[in-house]
Amino acid sequence: MKGMYTKIIAAVSLLALTTAGCNSSNAGKEEKKEQTVAAAETVTIKNEELYPFMLAGVYFVHGYGGPTHTFDGLIKPAVKSEPGTADFSKEMQAAYSRYFIFPFKPGDAAGEKDAKATLAEYWDIHNVAGLEKSLTWLLDEGHQAQYAQYRKVLDENGGAAANLNTLDLTKYKLTKEDLPGIQFIKDHYTAFSSAGIKAWDLARYINNICVAYQAGYFNRGEAMAWLMKAPQVAQARYSDWKSYFNDFLLGREFWGGGEADNARFKEEVAGMLEGKYSIYSYMPVK
């Protein structure tokens, strides 16, 4: 989207990894690695202020240049301790809070103008009233409502085996323009979680609040009040991040936009959910 990430993309360098040559050294490293993994499994991070931003984390990771750039360029330099320690938890939360809590900053005239242009161009939002109406729609309905309607049509006509050529569209108050969406759900019938594509709505809900904060439509308190409505919606529908972001990706394809970026988003989701520096490895959905 138009300039959304100009304030957050960082230039980073990859660090070279070295390995020891002797067997005893390698054995020691393997043992240390196993201990680190075991320690990581005991870490649980819960942060109510940070949590809602992680529901849209893919957008911010994307804006920072992907998981590798995010981890190596932003998080790793700020996290010196090892998983399993109290310092590790504190350092992880501090690092993610710095870069993921309101990544789009207000106070810059050019940034504010760009944020307003983004909301106007992509969401037809021109004022606070329009913003709040759009956010309410995303939270309560969103594209999940359309997905549920199409899914119902398929469920009542054979599910994944439904013959779209024989569907009585008038019965469901649909037209031929709805068929591509129905076909997409049919093609991915078993890939969706029971929540459908609600994650797609929630991620955009969070991202739009962040953009609106930069645009000056919300102050920090107002933005947080809207943000804190999202966790209960997510936690009522999802129990793990993999399912959540899988539905996000499916929702993005169902929507039909940004097709050129689909592969990149898939790679970024896969990368950002794993590893020592991924907060998703330690912060549960609920």
C-alpha positions as CSV (number, residue, x, y, z in Angstrom):
1,M,0.0,0.0,0.0
2,K,1.0,3.6,-0.7
3,G,4.0,4.3,1.6
4,M,2.6,2.5,4.6
5,Y,5.9,1.1,5.6
6,T,8.3,3.9,4.8
7,K,8.8,4.6,8.5
8,I,9.6,1.1,9.6
9,I,11.8,-0.6,6.9
10,A,15.3,-1.0,8.4
11,A,18.6,-1.8,6.7
12,V,20.1,-4.8,8.3
13,S,23.0,-7.2,7.6
14,L,23.1,-11.0,8.0
15,L,25.6,-12.4,10.4
16,A,28.0,-15.1,9.3
17,L,27.8,-18.4,11.2
18,T,30.9,-20.4,12.0
19,T,31.2,-24.0,13.1
20,A,33.9,-25.9,15.0
21,G,35.8,-28.7,13.4
22,C,36.4,-31.2,16.2
23,N,33.9,-33.8,17.3
24,S,34.0,-33.0,20.9
25,S,33.2,-29.3,20.2
26,N,30.3,-30.3,17.9
27,A,29.0,-32.6,20.6
28,G,29.1,-29.8,23.1
29,K,27.3,-27.5,20.8
30,E,24.6,-30.1,20.1
31,E,24.1,-30.5,23.9
32,K,23.9,-26.8,24.4
33,K,21.4,-26.5,21.5
34,E,19.2,-29.2,23.1
35,Q,19.3,-27.4,26.4
36,T,18.4,-24.1,24.7
37,V,15.4,-25.7,22.9
38,A,14.3,-27.3,26.2
39,A,14.6,-24.0,27.9
40,A,12.6,-22.2,25.2
41,E,9.8,-24.6,25.6
42,T,9.3,-23.4,29.2
43,V,9.1,-19.7,28.2
44,T,5.6,-18.2,28.1
45,I,5.2,-14.5,27.3
46,K,1.9,-12.8,28.0
47,N,1.7,-9.1,27.4
48,E,-1.8,-7.5,27.1
49,E,-0.6,-4.3,25.5
50,L,1.6,-6.1,22.9
51,Y,-0.8,-9.0,22.1
52,P,-3.3,-7.2,19.8
53,F,-0.5,-5.9,17.5
54,M,0.7,-9.5,17.0
55,L,-2.6,-10.3,15.5
56,A,-1.4,-8.2,12.6
57,G,2.3,-9.1,12.9
58,V,2.6,-10.3,9.4
59,Y,2.0,-6.8,8.1
60,F,4.8,-5.4,10.2
61,V,7.2,-8.2,9.5
62,H,6.5,-7.7,5.8
63,G,7.1,-4.0,6.2
64,Y,10.5,-4.6,8.0
65,G,11.6,-6.7,5.0
66,G,10.7,-10.2,6.2
67,P,11.5,-12.5,9.1
68,T,15.2,-12.6,8.6
69,H,15.6,-8.8,8.5
70,T,13.2,-8.5,11.5
71,F,14.9,-11.1,13.6
72,D,18.5,-10.3,12.7
73,G,18.2,-6.6,12.3
74,L,15.8,-5.6,15.0
75,I,15.1,-8.3,17.6
76,K,18.4,-10.2,17.9
77,P,20.6,-7.1,18.7
78,A,18.2,-6.3,21.6
79,V,17.9,-9.8,23.1
80,K,21.2,-10.9,24.7
81,S,19.9,-13.6,27.1
82,E,18.9,-17.2,26.4
83,P,15.4,-18.7,26.4
84,G,14.4,-19.9,29.8
85,T,15.6,-16.9,31.7
86,A,13.7,-14.0,33.1
87,D,15.9,-11.5,31.3
88,F,15.1,-13.2,27.9
89,S,11.4,-12.7,28.5
90,K,11.9,-9.1,29.4
91,E,14.2,-8.4,26.5
92,M,11.9,-10.0,24.0
93,Q,8.9,-8.0,25.2
94,A,10.9,-4.8,25.2
95,A,12.2,-5.4,21.6
96,Y,8.8,-6.4,20.2
97,S,7.1,-3.5,22.0
98,R,9.6,-1.1,20.5
99,Y,9.0,-2.2,16.9
100,F,5.5,-3.6,16.9
101,I,3.4,-1.4,19.2
102,F,2.2,1.4,16.9
103,P,4.9,1.0,14.2
104,F,3.5,3.9,12.2
105,K,4.3,7.0,14.3
106,P,2.2,10.2,14.3
107,G,3.7,13.7,14.4
108,D,5.2,13.8,10.9
109,A,3.2,15.8,8.4
110,A,4.3,13.7,5.4
111,G,3.6,10.4,7.2
112,E,0.2,11.7,8.3
113,K,-0.7,12.7,4.8
114,D,0.4,9.4,3.4
115,A,-1.6,7.5,6.1
116,K,-4.8,9.5,5.3
117,A,-4.2,8.8,1.6
118,T,-3.9,5.1,2.3
119,L,-7.1,4.9,4.2
120,A,-8.9,7.0,1.6
121,E,-7.7,5.1,-1.4
122,Y,-8.0,1.5,-0.1
123,W,-10.9,1.9,2.4
124,D,-12.8,5.0,1.3
125,I,-12.2,6.4,4.8
126,H,-12.0,10.2,5.0
127,N,-12.9,11.0,8.6
128,V,-13.3,9.5,12.1
129,A,-16.9,8.5,11.5
130,G,-16.0,6.5,8.4
131,L,-13.1,4.9,10.2
132,E,-15.2,3.7,13.1
133,K,-17.8,2.4,10.7
134,S,-15.2,0.4,8.8
135,L,-13.6,-0.9,11.9
136,T,-16.9,-2.1,13.3
137,W,-17.6,-3.9,10.1
138,L,-14.3,-5.7,10.1
139,L,-14.8,-6.7,13.7
140,D,-18.4,-7.8,13.5
141,E,-18.7,-9.0,9.9
142,G,-15.9,-8.4,7.5
143,H,-15.2,-10.8,4.6
144,Q,-15.9,-13.6,7.0
145,A,-19.7,-13.0,6.5
146,Q,-19.3,-13.5,2.8
147,Y,-17.2,-16.6,3.3
148,A,-19.8,-18.0,5.7
149,Q,-22.6,-17.4,3.1
150,Y,-20.6,-19.2,0.3
151,R,-19.6,-22.0,2.7
152,K,-23.3,-22.6,3.5
153,V,-24.1,-22.9,-0.2
154,L,-21.4,-25.5,-0.6
155,D,-22.3,-27.4,2.6
156,E,-25.9,-27.7,1.4
157,N,-24.9,-28.9,-2.1
158,G,-22.3,-31.5,-1.6
159,G,-19.4,-29.7,0.1
160,A,-16.2,-30.2,-1.7
161,A,-18.0,-32.3,-4.3
162,A,-20.6,-29.7,-5.1
163,N,-21.3,-29.1,-8.7
164,L,-21.2,-25.3,-9.2
165,N,-22.9,-25.6,-12.7
166,T,-26.1,-26.9,-11.1
167,L,-26.3,-24.5,-8.1
168,D,-29.5,-22.6,-7.8
169,L,-28.0,-19.2,-7.2
170,T,-31.3,-17.4,-7.0
171,K,-32.2,-19.5,-4.0
172,Y,-29.3,-18.0,-2.1
173,K,-29.8,-14.5,-3.7
174,L,-26.5,-14.8,-5.5
175,T,-25.3,-14.2,-9.0
176,K,-22.6,-15.6,-11.4
177,E,-20.3,-12.9,-10.0
178,D,-20.2,-14.9,-6.7
179,L,-19.0,-18.1,-8.4
180,P,-15.3,-17.4,-8.3
181,G,-15.5,-16.9,-4.5
182,I,-17.5,-20.1,-4.1
183,Q,-15.0,-21.9,-6.4
184,F,-12.1,-20.8,-4.2
185,I,-13.7,-22.1,-1.1
186,K,-14.5,-25.4,-2.8
187,D,-10.9,-25.7,-4.0
188,H,-9.6,-25.2,-0.5
189,Y,-12.5,-26.8,1.3
190,T,-10.5,-28.6,4.0
191,A,-7.8,-26.0,4.4
192,F,-9.9,-23.5,6.4
193,S,-10.2,-23.7,10.2
194,S,-13.6,-23.7,11.8
195,A,-13.1,-19.9,12.1
196,G,-13.2,-19.4,8.4
197,I,-11.2,-16.3,7.4
198,K,-11.8,-14.2,10.5
199,A,-8.1,-13.8,11.0
200,W,-8.0,-11.9,7.7
201,D,-10.5,-9.4,9.1
202,L,-8.7,-9.1,12.4
203,A,-5.3,-8.5,10.9
204,R,-6.6,-5.7,8.8
205,Y,-8.6,-4.3,11.7
206,I,-5.4,-4.0,13.8
207,N,-3.3,-2.6,10.9
208,N,-5.9,0.0,10.0
209,I,-6.0,1.2,13.6
210,C,-2.3,1.7,13.4
211,V,-2.5,3.6,10.2
212,A,-5.4,5.7,11.6
213,Y,-3.2,6.5,14.6
214,Q,-0.5,7.8,12.3
215,A,-3.1,9.7,10.3
216,G,-4.2,11.5,13.4
217,Y,-7.8,10.1,13.5
218,F,-7.1,8.5,16.9
219,N,-5.0,9.5,19.8
220,R,-3.1,6.7,21.6
221,G,-5.8,6.1,24.2
222,E,-8.6,5.9,21.6
223,A,-6.5,3.6,19.4
224,M,-5.8,1.2,22.3
225,A,-9.5,1.1,23.2
226,W,-10.3,-0.1,19.7
227,L,-7.3,-2.5,19.7
228,M,-8.4,-4.2,22.9
229,K,-11.7,-5.3,21.3
230,A,-9.8,-7.7,19.0
231,P,-8.2,-10.3,21.4
232,Q,-11.5,-11.7,22.7
233,V,-12.6,-12.2,19.1
234,A,-9.4,-14.0,18.2
235,Q,-9.3,-16.1,21.3
236,A,-12.9,-17.2,20.9
237,R,-12.0,-18.7,17.5
238,Y,-8.4,-19.7,17.5
239,S,-6.1,-21.8,19.7
240,D,-2.8,-21.5,17.8
241,W,-1.0,-19.1,15.5
242,K,-0.5,-21.5,12.7
243,S,-4.3,-21.9,12.2
244,Y,-4.8,-18.1,12.6
245,F,-2.3,-17.1,10.0
246,N,-3.3,-19.9,7.6
247,D,-6.8,-18.5,7.7
248,F,-5.3,-15.0,7.1
249,L,-3.5,-16.2,4.0
250,L,-6.6,-18.0,2.7
251,G,-8.7,-14.9,3.4
252,R,-6.2,-12.7,1.5
253,E,-6.5,-15.0,-1.5
254,F,-10.3,-15.2,-1.2
255,W,-10.4,-11.4,-1.3
256,G,-8.4,-11.6,-4.5
257,G,-6.0,-8.7,-4.0
258,G,-2.2,-8.5,-4.1
259,E,-1.8,-11.8,-6.1
260,A,1.8,-11.0,-6.9
261,D,2.6,-11.0,-3.2
262,N,0.9,-14.3,-2.2
263,A,4.0,-16.4,-2.3
264,R,6.0,-13.8,-0.4
265,F,3.4,-13.5,2.3
266,K,3.3,-17.3,2.7
267,E,7.1,-17.4,3.1
268,E,7.0,-14.6,5.6
269,V,4.2,-16.2,7.7
270,A,6.2,-19.5,7.8
271,G,9.4,-17.8,8.8
272,M,8.0,-15.4,11.4
273,L,6.2,-18.2,13.4
274,E,9.4,-20.2,14.2
275,G,12.7,-19.7,15.8
276,K,14.4,-18.3,18.9
277,Y,13.6,-14.7,18.1
278,S,10.0,-15.3,17.1
279,I,7.7,-14.1,19.9
280,Y,5.0,-16.4,18.4
281,S,7.1,-19.3,19.8
282,Y,6.5,-18.0,23.3
283,M,3.2,-16.0,23.3
284,P,0.1,-18.3,23.1
285,V,-3.0,-17.3,21.3
286,K,-5.0,-17.7,24.5
